[in-house]
Amino acid sequence: MRKKILWITETAVMMALLITLQALTKPLGQLVTGSCVNAILAVSALVGGLGCGLTVAVLSPIFAFLFGIAPQVLTVPVIMAGNAVYVLLLCLLSKKGKQFWWSIVALAVAAVAKFAVLYLLVTKVICGVLAGGLLEKGLLKEPMLQALPATFSTPQLITALVGGTVALLIVPVLRKALKRK
């Protein structure tokens, strides 16, 4: 029972921090907000565990959409998938080795995988295969069709790397404070 309460508490704290950072950094743009979100995702996974990380990863884009950060409702499930891949790989790969350099490898793999998932789903699926039908139904406008690939390309890789790097610096301090290995 104690572990379940701890998990709920940690997840709630991470969600509260994520929502606060999304709201406060929205005016600062994608690079700042995205880096903050990725830092919270990484801390959630590395300190709270896979369940905490995945919960935050899936809920994050819903709040991003509600705050007007996610550009289209169509991107919410795509962002969920990218975040889930990031958290999953970061959590699983970082457990493979105890050395700090292994965490750096895990971060690099997770960031590249997140970037690939987001880029492929947005450029090939939403702006590729589905574009005609989405435009026809009015679910996507031509300017957004042009903007989405730029938004879900290199900036995603940068924010995943920056946020993950911040998390790798914070996590040892948090683990020590929480008396975890």
Secondary structure as GFF3:
##gff-version 3
##sequence-region A 1 181
A	DSSP	alpha_helix	2	25	.	.	.	ID=ss1
A	DSSP	three_ten_helix	26	28	.	.	.	ID=ss2
A	DSSP	alpha_helix	30	43	.	.	.	ID=ss3
A	DSSP	pi_helix	44	48	.	.	.	ID=ss4
A	DSSP	alpha_helix	50	66	.	.	.	ID=ss5
A	DSSP	alpha_helix	75	94	.	.	.	ID=ss6
A	DSSP	alpha_helix	100	119	.	.	.	ID=ss7
A	DSSP	pi_helix	120	129	.	.	.	ID=ss8
A	DSSP	alpha_helix	131	136	.	.	.	ID=ss9
A	DSSP	alpha_helix	142	151	.	.	.	ID=ss10
A	DSSP	alpha_helix	154	177	.	.	.	ID=ss11
###
